[in-house]
Amino acid sequence: MRKENNIKVLLSLLQPGDRVLIEYNPLARIENLVWRKVIPELISDGPLMVVDMYGIGGVLFRNYLRNASPSEYRPLIKAKGKIYVFKLGPGNPGYGNVVGEDKIPENSDEFLKVQYWAIRKALNFPEKPRFMVTFGLSEFLLFRGKEGAKDFLHATVAIPVEDWAIITFLNISSVEREVVAVLEELSTHVLLLDGETLKVLKGGRGSEGRRKGSSRRSEGEEVPGHGIKQGISH
């Protein structure tokens, strides 16, 4: 299997209702994984909904552009119309169309309102997204601590999302280990970006519900350059 297809295989396993947690440390080039691998694959499947807190998605996008070649970033610029952004807090997400914005939620009721609004907005698009990406959860949990985790849990339980798969990126160095454990428990898939390798800590082996044209990986295979290694335990 070619290197650039590895992340495609994992994404092809996702089904509506799945929650994917992609963990990384602050020195990892997460912007390359996000904008070179994940986002291009997601928008190739149709429109994409993004919830961007503190403008983190925009920061990662600009970091990626600084080192990307024109042939890499031009398709993303052209596909801007397929990315719908719900902005929370400051920031200028130049990578997509802002369809709504609000302040950073300060309690569980506000978090619930934000999630409800984003879902309602996405369901009213001409073509319903199959994926939602969340940026800035690490910063939200850093500033709000365990109360923030409680608000996130409340919204997750109160409004089960079964219409699309949700992918969240988490800087595990900025979040308390107990909070990370709760997020891992809620997730159907947990991945870890370790250097240039994406390791599967949880999930990733399902064979049903794959998108048309997908294939199965060999157990335990790992390829550098955001390859995927399965069967890693905590």
C-alpha positions as CSV (number, residue, x, y, z in Angstrom):
1,M,0.0,0.0,0.0
2,R,1.3,3.4,-0.9
3,K,2.2,5.7,2.0
4,E,-0.3,8.5,1.0
5,N,-3.2,6.0,1.1
6,N,-2.7,4.9,4.7
7,I,-4.9,7.5,6.4
8,K,-7.5,7.0,3.7
9,V,-7.9,3.4,4.8
10,L,-8.6,4.4,8.4
11,L,-11.1,7.1,7.4
12,S,-12.8,4.6,5.2
13,L,-13.6,2.5,8.3
14,L,-15.5,5.2,9.9
15,Q,-19.3,5.0,10.3
16,P,-21.9,7.6,11.3
17,G,-21.8,8.1,15.0
18,D,-18.1,7.3,15.4
19,R,-15.9,9.6,17.5
20,V,-12.3,9.7,16.6
21,L,-9.7,11.2,19.0
22,I,-6.3,12.0,17.4
23,E,-3.8,12.7,20.1
24,Y,-0.4,14.4,19.6
25,N,2.3,16.1,21.6
26,P,3.2,19.8,21.1
27,L,6.3,19.1,19.0
28,A,4.5,16.9,16.5
29,R,3.8,18.5,13.1
30,I,0.1,18.0,13.6
31,E,-0.6,20.7,10.9
32,N,0.8,18.3,8.2
33,L,-1.4,15.4,9.3
34,V,-4.5,17.7,9.4
35,W,-4.1,19.6,6.2
36,R,-2.0,17.3,4.0
37,K,-3.8,14.1,4.9
38,V,-7.0,14.2,6.9
39,I,-8.9,17.3,5.5
40,P,-8.2,16.6,1.8
41,E,-9.5,13.1,2.3
42,L,-12.6,14.2,4.1
43,I,-13.6,16.9,1.6
44,S,-13.1,14.4,-1.2
45,D,-16.2,12.7,0.2
46,G,-18.4,15.9,0.3
47,P,-18.8,18.9,2.5
48,L,-17.1,19.1,5.9
49,M,-18.4,20.8,9.1
50,V,-15.7,22.3,11.4
51,V,-16.1,23.6,14.9
52,D,-13.0,25.9,15.5
53,M,-12.4,27.1,19.0
54,Y,-9.9,29.9,19.6
55,G,-9.0,29.9,15.9
56,I,-6.7,26.9,16.3
57,G,-7.7,25.4,13.0
58,G,-6.7,28.7,11.3
59,V,-3.4,28.7,13.1
60,L,-2.6,25.1,12.0
61,F,-3.7,26.0,8.4
62,R,-1.3,29.0,8.2
63,N,1.5,26.9,9.7
64,Y,0.9,24.3,7.1
65,L,0.9,26.8,4.3
66,R,4.3,28.1,5.3
67,N,6.0,24.9,4.3
68,A,3.6,23.5,1.7
69,S,4.3,23.6,-2.0
70,P,1.8,25.3,-4.3
71,S,0.8,21.9,-5.7
72,E,-0.2,20.8,-2.1
73,Y,-2.1,23.9,-0.9
74,R,-3.9,25.0,-4.2
75,P,-6.4,22.1,-4.0
76,L,-7.3,23.2,-0.4
77,I,-7.7,26.8,-1.5
78,K,-10.0,25.7,-4.3
79,A,-12.0,23.5,-1.9
80,K,-12.7,26.3,0.6
81,G,-16.4,26.3,-0.4
82,K,-16.8,22.7,0.8
83,I,-15.7,23.5,4.4
84,Y,-18.3,25.1,6.7
85,V,-16.9,26.6,9.9
86,F,-18.7,27.3,13.2
87,K,-16.3,29.7,15.0
88,L,-16.1,29.9,18.8
89,G,-14.1,32.7,20.2
90,P,-11.4,34.7,18.4
91,G,-9.7,33.8,15.2
92,N,-10.1,34.1,11.4
93,P,-10.5,30.6,9.8
94,G,-9.5,31.5,6.3
95,Y,-9.7,27.8,5.2
96,G,-13.5,27.7,5.0
97,N,-16.8,29.6,5.0
98,V,-17.9,30.8,8.4
99,V,-21.6,29.8,8.8
100,G,-21.9,30.8,12.5
101,E,-20.0,32.1,15.4
102,D,-20.4,32.5,19.2
103,K,-18.3,33.1,22.3
104,I,-16.5,30.2,24.0
105,P,-19.1,28.4,26.1
106,E,-18.7,29.0,29.8
107,N,-21.0,26.3,31.2
108,S,-22.8,23.1,30.2
109,D,-25.9,24.8,29.0
110,E,-23.9,27.1,26.6
111,F,-21.9,24.1,25.4
112,L,-25.1,22.2,24.7
113,K,-26.6,25.2,22.9
114,V,-23.5,25.5,20.7
115,Q,-23.5,21.8,19.8
116,Y,-27.2,21.9,19.0
117,W,-26.8,24.9,16.8
118,A,-23.9,23.4,14.9
119,I,-25.8,20.2,14.3
120,R,-28.9,22.0,13.2
121,K,-26.9,24.1,10.8
122,A,-25.1,21.1,9.3
123,L,-28.4,19.2,8.8
124,N,-29.8,22.1,6.7
125,F,-26.9,22.2,4.2
126,P,-27.9,21.2,0.6
127,E,-25.6,18.2,1.0
128,K,-25.3,16.8,4.5
129,P,-21.7,16.4,5.8
130,R,-20.5,12.9,6.7
131,F,-17.8,14.3,9.0
132,M,-17.3,17.0,11.6
133,V,-13.8,18.1,12.7
134,T,-13.2,19.9,16.1
135,F,-10.2,22.2,16.7
136,G,-9.3,23.8,20.0
137,L,-10.6,21.3,22.5
138,S,-7.1,21.1,24.1
139,E,-7.1,24.8,24.8
140,F,-10.7,24.7,26.0
141,L,-9.9,22.0,28.5
142,L,-6.7,23.7,29.5
143,F,-8.5,26.9,30.5
144,R,-11.7,25.2,31.9
145,G,-10.1,22.1,33.5
146,K,-12.4,19.3,34.7
147,E,-15.4,21.6,34.6
148,G,-14.8,22.0,30.9
149,A,-14.6,18.2,30.6
150,K,-17.9,17.9,32.5
151,D,-19.5,20.4,30.1
152,F,-18.2,18.5,27.1
153,L,-19.5,15.2,28.5
154,H,-22.9,16.7,29.2
155,A,-23.3,17.9,25.6
156,T,-22.0,14.5,24.3
157,V,-24.5,12.5,26.3
158,A,-27.4,14.9,25.9
159,I,-27.2,15.1,22.1
160,P,-26.0,11.8,20.6
161,V,-24.6,12.5,17.1
162,E,-25.4,9.6,14.8
163,D,-25.5,11.5,11.5
164,W,-21.8,11.8,10.9
165,A,-18.4,10.8,12.3
166,I,-16.6,13.4,14.6
167,I,-12.8,13.8,14.5
168,T,-11.1,15.7,17.3
169,F,-7.5,16.7,17.6
170,L,-6.1,16.8,21.2
171,N,-2.7,18.0,22.5
172,I,-2.3,15.5,25.3
173,S,0.5,17.5,26.9
174,S,-1.9,20.4,27.8
175,V,-4.7,18.3,29.3
176,E,-4.9,16.4,32.6
177,R,-4.4,12.7,32.2
178,E,-7.8,11.9,33.9
179,V,-9.5,14.1,31.4
180,V,-7.7,12.4,28.5
181,A,-8.9,9.1,29.9
182,V,-12.5,10.3,29.8
183,L,-12.2,11.4,26.2
184,E,-10.6,8.1,25.2
185,E,-13.5,6.3,26.9
186,L,-16.1,8.3,24.9
187,S,-14.2,7.6,21.6
188,T,-14.7,4.7,19.2
189,H,-11.3,5.3,17.8
190,V,-8.2,6.7,19.5
191,L,-5.0,7.5,17.5
192,L,-1.6,8.8,18.5
193,L,0.7,10.8,16.2
194,D,4.1,9.6,17.3
195,G,6.7,11.4,15.2
196,E,5.7,10.7,11.6
197,T,3.7,7.6,12.5
198,L,0.0,7.5,13.3
199,K,-0.7,4.6,15.7
200,V,-4.1,3.1,16.5
201,L,-4.6,2.8,20.2
202,K,-8.3,1.9,20.1
203,G,-10.6,0.8,17.2
204,G,-9.5,0.9,13.6
205,R,-10.2,-2.7,12.8
206,G,-13.8,-2.6,11.7
207,S,-14.7,-4.1,8.4
208,E,-18.3,-3.2,8.0
209,G,-19.6,0.2,6.8
210,R,-16.5,1.0,4.9
211,R,-16.8,3.5,2.1
212,K,-16.9,2.1,-1.4
213,G,-13.5,1.2,-2.7
214,S,-11.8,0.8,0.6
215,S,-9.5,-2.1,1.5
216,R,-8.3,-3.9,4.6
217,R,-4.9,-3.3,6.2
218,S,-2.5,-6.0,7.3
219,E,-2.5,-6.4,11.1
220,G,0.4,-4.6,12.7
221,E,1.6,-2.8,9.6
222,E,3.3,0.5,10.2
223,V,4.7,2.8,7.5
224,P,6.5,6.1,8.3
225,G,5.0,9.3,7.0
226,H,1.7,9.1,8.8
227,G,1.4,5.4,8.3
228,I,-1.0,3.5,10.6
229,K,0.0,0.9,13.1
230,Q,-2.7,-1.3,14.6
231,G,-2.8,-3.3,17.8
232,I,-1.0,-0.8,20.1
233,S,-2.2,-1.2,23.7
234,H,-2.2,1.4,26.4
